[in-house]
């Protein structure tokens, strides 16, 4: 048995959503909220508690994808989408909007759990890559700040790059701060003087 998940179900078709709710409950999951329209997702308080969002759409349109994109920017969750019909443009829109599993004409009770498992694994993998990218961007930004501070010290004190770095490092050690924080202070000081 898999871990019990809290699920938000988006489906305008009450009969189909009742069948899916039963299938999810049989797997030990809890549907914490059912809504008719994906536009309700962004302002839903349940998004904070949900583990997965399942969207059932006969023919998904741009509005659905736009809503999912907004949700992914502010409250990212694994998203499973079941669609009755599709084409390559819809599939591309689904991927761009953050859908982790896009299933066409395949809503069968026995397939729901493996599809959720795949969506959650893809979501975790994507989040890990995103976190790694954010960390790399942050390191690059910090490095640029240190380089700028070194350049200012070199220019205004007429010292070498090595001496400028040693100066930054010494200030950081004396103040028990990171070199980046000291570099920001140096830049701010020189900007005030100019």
C-alpha positions, 0 to 999 in steps of 0.5 A: 500500500502506498502512502496516503495522499491529500488530493485536490480533484478538478473535474466539472463532470460530477459522475466521473469525479465520483468514480475517481474519488472512490478509486483514490479512497480505495487506495487510501488517499483523501480527496480534500477538495473537488472543484469544477474549474482550474481557475479556483486552484490559485485561491484555494486554501487547500493547495497548502495541504494538498500532496497532488492535484488531479485535473480531469479535462475533456479537452484542455484549453489555454485557460486551464494551462494558464491556471496551472502555470500560475499555480506552479509559480506560487504553490508548486505541486505534482499535477496529473492531467487526464484528457479525453482528447489531445494533440501535440500543441496541447501536450506541449502546453501541458508540459510547459504549464507544469503537468507532471503526468499527461494521460490521454483517454486513459482514466482507468481506476487500476492505472491511477496509482502508478500514474500518481507515483510517476507524477510525484517522482517527476515533480521531485526530480524537477524541483531538485533540478530547479533548486540546483539551478537556483543555487548555481545562479546564486553562487554566480551572482555572489561571485560577480559581487565579490569580483566587482568589490575586488575591482573597486578596491584595486582601482581606488587603492591601487592594489593587485587582485590578490591583495584586494581579495586578501583585504576582503577576506580579512574584513570578512574574518574580522567581522565574522561575515561571509566575503559576499556580505563584505563585498556588498558593503564595499560596493555600497560604500564606494557607491555612496562616495561617487 
